[in-house]
Amino acid sequence: MYGLIAFVSSINIYNIISSSIVIRKREFAIFSSIGMNKKQQKKMLRLEAIFYGIDSCIYGIIISLVILYLMYISLVETRLYLFKIPLKSILFCIVVTYALIYISIKIGKRKLSNKNIIDEIKNENI
């Protein structure tokens, strides 16, 4: 069950990021036309990936800790066990999230074609 949820989530992350890059072909062509080189575009994508990861990890960790605590309150009536934050699981999720985002950015960047900049800017179709 958890494997299926992780698989669907990873496919979702990949689709969102790679389609975002493909949709922004025209934007990358405009950046190239005003003088932004490939190294600067890669740096911009890496910064976006870092911010995607930070946002998703902050929201995910806060929501999951609230849900875990609510489950702890509702299931443990005798309070024999203390509530512990699962740090190993949180760190694992952070590493996996950043790995998925990095892979998605790499694959999405490869989908961008090296066509003529002017043709890409003229092209209104997405």
PyRosetta script that sets phi, psi and omega in degrees:
from pyrosetta import init, pose_from_sequence

init()
pose = pose_from_sequence("MYGLIAFVSSINIYNIISSSIVIRKREFAIFSSIGMNKKQQKKMLRLEAIFYGIDSCIYGIIISLVILYLMYISLVETRLYLFKIPLKSILFCIVVTYALIYISIKIGKRKLSNKNIIDEIKNENI")
pose.set_psi(1, -48.0)
pose.set_omega(1, -178.6)
pose.set_phi(2, -68.0)
pose.set_psi(2, -33.6)
pose.set_omega(2, 177.1)
pose.set_phi(3, -62.8)
pose.set_psi(3, -40.2)
pose.set_omega(3, 178.8)
pose.set_phi(4, -65.9)
pose.set_psi(4, -42.6)
pose.set_omega(4, 178.1)
pose.set_phi(5, -63.0)
pose.set_psi(5, -43.3)
pose.set_omega(5, 179.0)
pose.set_phi(6, -64.7)
pose.set_psi(6, -39.6)
pose.set_omega(6, 179.6)
pose.set_phi(7, -64.4)
pose.set_psi(7, -47.3)
pose.set_omega(7, 179.5)
pose.set_phi(8, -63.4)
pose.set_psi(8, -40.4)
pose.set_omega(8, 178.6)
pose.set_phi(9, -64.2)
pose.set_psi(9, -41.9)
pose.set_omega(9, -179.5)
pose.set_phi(10, -67.8)
pose.set_psi(10, -38.5)
pose.set_omega(10, 176.1)
pose.set_phi(11, -64.5)
pose.set_psi(11, -38.1)
pose.set_omega(11, 178.3)
pose.set_phi(12, -63.6)
pose.set_psi(12, -45.3)
pose.set_omega(12, 178.2)
pose.set_phi(13, -60.5)
pose.set_psi(13, -45.2)
pose.set_omega(13, 179.9)
pose.set_phi(14, -61.2)
pose.set_psi(14, -47.1)
pose.set_omega(14, -178.0)
pose.set_phi(15, -63.4)
pose.set_psi(15, -41.9)
pose.set_omega(15, -178.9)
pose.set_phi(16, -63.9)
pose.set_psi(16, -48.0)
pose.set_omega(16, -174.8)
pose.set_phi(17, -73.1)
pose.set_psi(17, -45.5)
pose.set_omega(17, -177.7)
pose.set_phi(18, -68.7)
pose.set_psi(18, -37.7)
pose.set_omega(18, 177.6)
pose.set_phi(19, -69.7)
pose.set_psi(19, -31.9)
pose.set_omega(19, 175.7)
pose.set_phi(20, -62.6)
pose.set_psi(20, -39.9)
pose.set_omega(20, 179.3)
pose.set_phi(21, -69.3)
pose.set_psi(21, -43.1)
pose.set_omega(21, -179.1)
pose.set_phi(22, -66.3)
pose.set_psi(22, -38.8)
pose.set_omega(22, 179.0)
pose.set_phi(23, -64.2)
pose.set_psi(23, -30.3)
pose.set_omega(23, -176.7)
pose.set_phi(24, -91.2)
pose.set_psi(24, 24.9)
pose.set_omega(24, 178.1)
pose.set_phi(25, -54.6)
pose.set_psi(25, -46.0)
pose.set_omega(25, -177.6)
pose.set_phi(26, -62.5)
pose.set_psi(26, -40.5)
pose.set_omega(26, 179.0)
pose.set_phi(27, -62.4)
pose.set_psi(27, -42.4)
pose.set_omega(27, 178.1)
pose.set_phi(28, -66.0)
pose.set_psi(28, -36.0)
pose.set_omega(28, 176.8)
pose.set_phi(29, -65.2)
pose.set_psi(29, -40.0)
pose.set_omega(29, 178.0)
pose.set_phi(30, -65.5)
pose.set_psi(30, -41.0)
pose.set_omega(30, 176.8)
pose.set_phi(31, -60.3)
pose.set_psi(31, -41.3)
pose.set_omega(31, 178.7)
pose.set_phi(32, -65.3)
pose.set_psi(32, -36.8)
pose.set_omega(32, -178.0)
pose.set_phi(33, -69.8)
pose.set_psi(33, -26.9)
pose.set_omega(33, 179.3)
pose.set_phi(34, -93.4)
pose.set_psi(34, 3.9)
pose.set_omega(34, 172.0)
pose.set_phi(35, 112.0)
pose.set_psi(35, 5.5)
pose.set_omega(35, 178.5)
pose.set_phi(36, -80.4)
pose.set_psi(36, 123.9)
pose.set_omega(36, -179.2)
pose.set_phi(37, -87.5)
pose.set_psi(37, 176.2)
pose.set_omega(37, -176.1)
pose.set_phi(38, -63.4)
pose.set_psi(38, -35.8)
pose.set_omega(38, 179.8)
pose.set_phi(39, -63.7)
pose.set_psi(39, -41.5)
pose.set_omega(39, 178.7)
pose.set_phi(40, -69.0)
pose.set_psi(40, -35.9)
pose.set_omega(40, 177.1)
pose.set_phi(41, -66.2)
pose.set_psi(41, -39.8)
pose.set_omega(41, 177.1)
pose.set_phi(42, -63.9)
pose.set_psi(42, -39.8)
pose.set_omega(42, 178.3)
pose.set_phi(43, -63.3)
pose.set_psi(43, -41.0)
pose.set_omega(43, 178.0)
pose.set_phi(44, -62.6)
pose.set_psi(44, -42.8)
pose.set_omega(44, 178.9)
pose.set_phi(45, -65.9)
pose.set_psi(45, -38.3)
pose.set_omega(45, 177.4)
pose.set_phi(46, -63.6)
pose.set_psi(46, -40.9)
pose.set_omega(46, 177.5)
pose.set_phi(47, -64.3)
pose.set_psi(47, -40.0)
pose.set_omega(47, 176.0)
pose.set_phi(48, -62.3)
pose.set_psi(48, -40.5)
pose.set_omega(48, 179.2)
pose.set_phi(49, -63.6)
pose.set_psi(49, -40.6)
pose.set_omega(49, 178.2)
pose.set_phi(50, -62.4)
pose.set_psi(50, -42.8)
pose.set_omega(50, 179.7)
pose.set_phi(51, -69.5)
pose.set_psi(51, -36.7)
pose.set_omega(51, 173.5)
pose.set_phi(52, -58.4)
pose.set_psi(52, -46.0)
pose.set_omega(52, -178.7)
pose.set_phi(53, -64.7)
pose.set_psi(53, -42.5)
pose.set_omega(53, 179.9)
pose.set_phi(54, -63.1)
pose.set_psi(54, -47.5)
pose.set_omega(54, 179.5)
pose.set_phi(55, -59.8)
pose.set_psi(55, -49.1)
pose.set_omega(55, -176.5)
pose.set_phi(56, -66.3)
pose.set_psi(56, -37.3)
pose.set_omega(56, -179.7)
pose.set_phi(57, -70.6)
pose.set_psi(57, -41.4)
pose.set_omega(57, -179.9)
pose.set_phi(58, -62.5)
pose.set_psi(58, -51.5)
pose.set_omega(58, -179.3)
pose.set_phi(59, -64.4)
pose.set_psi(59, -42.8)
pose.set_omega(59, -178.9)
pose.set_phi(60, -63.8)
pose.set_psi(60, -42.9)
pose.set_omega(60, -178.7)
pose.set_phi(61, -68.0)
pose.set_psi(61, -43.8)
pose.set_omega(61, -179.7)
pose.set_phi(62, -63.3)
pose.set_psi(62, -47.2)
pose.set_omega(62, -179.0)
pose.set_phi(63, -64.8)
pose.set_psi(63, -42.7)
pose.set_omega(63, -178.9)
pose.set_phi(64, -67.5)
pose.set_psi(64, -36.5)
pose.set_omega(64, 178.2)
pose.set_phi(65, -68.0)
pose.set_psi(65, -37.2)
pose.set_omega(65, 176.6)
pose.set_phi(66, -64.2)
pose.set_psi(66, -45.3)
pose.set_omega(66, 179.8)
pose.set_phi(67, -64.6)
pose.set_psi(67, -41.8)
pose.set_omega(67, 178.3)
pose.set_phi(68, -61.7)
pose.set_psi(68, -42.1)
pose.set_omega(68, -179.6)
pose.set_phi(69, -67.5)
pose.set_psi(69, -40.2)
pose.set_omega(69, 177.0)
pose.set_phi(70, -63.4)
pose.set_psi(70, -38.2)
pose.set_omega(70, 175.9)
pose.set_phi(71, -66.1)
pose.set_psi(71, -39.6)
pose.set_omega(71, 178.1)
pose.set_phi(72, -60.8)
pose.set_psi(72, -44.9)
pose.set_omega(72, -179.9)
pose.set_phi(73, -64.2)
pose.set_psi(73, -42.4)
pose.set_omega(73, -175.3)
pose.set_phi(74, -77.9)
pose.set_psi(74, -28.1)
pose.set_omega(74, -175.0)
pose.set_phi(75, -95.7)
pose.set_psi(75, -30.9)
pose.set_omega(75, -175.9)
pose.set_phi(76, -103.8)
pose.set_psi(76, 94.0)
pose.set_omega(76, -179.4)
pose.set_phi(77, -85.4)
pose.set_psi(77, -27.3)
pose.set_omega(77, -177.8)
pose.set_phi(78, -84.0)
pose.set_psi(78, -15.3)
pose.set_omega(78, 178.9)
pose.set_phi(79, 57.4)
pose.set_psi(79, 39.1)
pose.set_omega(79, 176.0)
pose.set_phi(80, -74.7)
pose.set_psi(80, -24.4)
pose.set_omega(80, -177.9)
pose.set_phi(81, -111.6)
pose.set_psi(81, 144.0)
pose.set_omega(81, 175.7)
pose.set_phi(82, -86.5)
pose.set_psi(82, 151.4)
pose.set_omega(82, 176.3)
pose.set_phi(83, -76.4)
pose.set_psi(83, 123.5)
pose.set_omega(83, 179.5)
pose.set_phi(84, -121.0)
pose.set_psi(84, 137.2)
pose.set_omega(84, 177.3)
pose.set_phi(85, -80.6)
pose.set_psi(85, 126.1)
pose.set_omega(85, -178.4)
pose.set_phi(86, -78.1)
pose.set_psi(86, 83.2)
pose.set_omega(86, -174.6)
pose.set_phi(87, -65.4)
pose.set_psi(87, -37.9)
pose.set_omega(87, 179.7)
pose.set_phi(88, -63.4)
pose.set_psi(88, -42.0)
pose.set_omega(88, 179.1)
pose.set_phi(89, -66.7)
pose.set_psi(89, -39.2)
pose.set_omega(89, 178.9)
pose.set_phi(90, -64.8)
pose.set_psi(90, -45.5)
pose.set_omega(90, 178.7)
pose.set_phi(91, -63.3)
pose.set_psi(91, -39.8)
pose.set_omega(91, 177.2)
pose.set_phi(92, -61.8)
pose.set_psi(92, -44.0)
pose.set_omega(92, 179.4)
pose.set_phi(93, -64.7)
pose.set_psi(93, -37.9)
pose.set_omega(93, 178.2)
pose.set_phi(94, -64.0)
pose.set_psi(94, -45.3)
pose.set_omega(94, -179.9)
pose.set_phi(95, -63.6)
pose.set_psi(95, -44.6)
pose.set_omega(95, -179.8)
pose.set_phi(96, -65.5)
pose.set_psi(96, -40.4)
pose.set_omega(96, 178.6)
pose.set_phi(97, -60.7)
pose.set_psi(97, -47.6)
pose.set_omega(97, 179.4)
pose.set_phi(98, -66.5)
pose.set_psi(98, -34.9)
pose.set_omega(98, 176.7)
pose.set_phi(99, -64.4)
pose.set_psi(99, -43.9)
pose.set_omega(99, 178.5)
pose.set_phi(100, -64.0)
pose.set_psi(100, -41.4)
pose.set_omega(100, 179.3)
pose.set_phi(101, -65.5)
pose.set_psi(101, -41.6)
pose.set_omega(101, 179.5)
pose.set_phi(102, -62.5)
pose.set_psi(102, -45.9)
pose.set_omega(102, 179.4)
pose.set_phi(103, -63.4)
pose.set_psi(103, -41.6)
pose.set_omega(103, 179.6)
pose.set_phi(104, -63.3)
pose.set_psi(104, -41.1)
pose.set_omega(104, 178.7)
pose.set_phi(105, -64.9)
pose.set_psi(105, -43.3)
pose.set_omega(105, 179.5)
pose.set_phi(106, -61.0)
pose.set_psi(106, -47.9)
pose.set_omega(106, -178.0)
pose.set_phi(107, -68.2)
pose.set_psi(107, -42.0)
pose.set_omega(107, 178.4)
pose.set_phi(108, -62.8)
pose.set_psi(108, -38.5)
pose.set_omega(108, 178.7)
pose.set_phi(109, -65.8)
pose.set_psi(109, -34.7)
pose.set_omega(109, 177.9)
pose.set_phi(110, -67.9)
pose.set_psi(110, -27.0)
pose.set_omega(110, 179.9)
pose.set_phi(111, -71.1)
pose.set_psi(111, -22.0)
pose.set_omega(111, 177.9)
pose.set_phi(112, -67.6)
pose.set_psi(112, 130.8)
pose.set_omega(112, -177.5)
pose.set_phi(113, -86.1)
pose.set_psi(113, 158.1)
pose.set_omega(113, 176.9)
pose.set_phi(114, -99.1)
pose.set_psi(114, 47.2)
pose.set_omega(114, 179.8)
pose.set_phi(115, -76.7)
pose.set_psi(115, 178.5)
pose.set_omega(115, 178.3)
pose.set_phi(116, -64.2)
pose.set_psi(116, 134.2)
pose.set_omega(116, -177.2)
pose.set_phi(117, -61.3)
pose.set_psi(117, -41.8)
pose.set_omega(117, -177.8)
pose.set_phi(118, -65.0)
pose.set_psi(118, -41.6)
pose.set_omega(118, 178.5)
pose.set_phi(119, -63.2)
pose.set_psi(119, -38.3)
pose.set_omega(119, 179.3)
pose.set_phi(120, -67.4)
pose.set_psi(120, -39.2)
pose.set_omega(120, 179.7)
pose.set_phi(121, -68.6)
pose.set_psi(121, -39.2)
pose.set_omega(121, 178.7)
pose.set_phi(122, -67.5)
pose.set_psi(122, -33.1)
pose.set_omega(122, -175.3)
pose.set_phi(123, -65.8)
pose.set_psi(123, 114.3)
pose.set_omega(123, 179.8)
pose.set_phi(124, -89.9)
pose.set_psi(124, -16.6)
pose.set_omega(124, -178.5)
pose.set_phi(125, -78.2)
pose.set_psi(125, 139.2)
pose.set_omega(125, 179.4)
pose.set_phi(126, -99.1)
pose.dump_pdb("model.pdb")
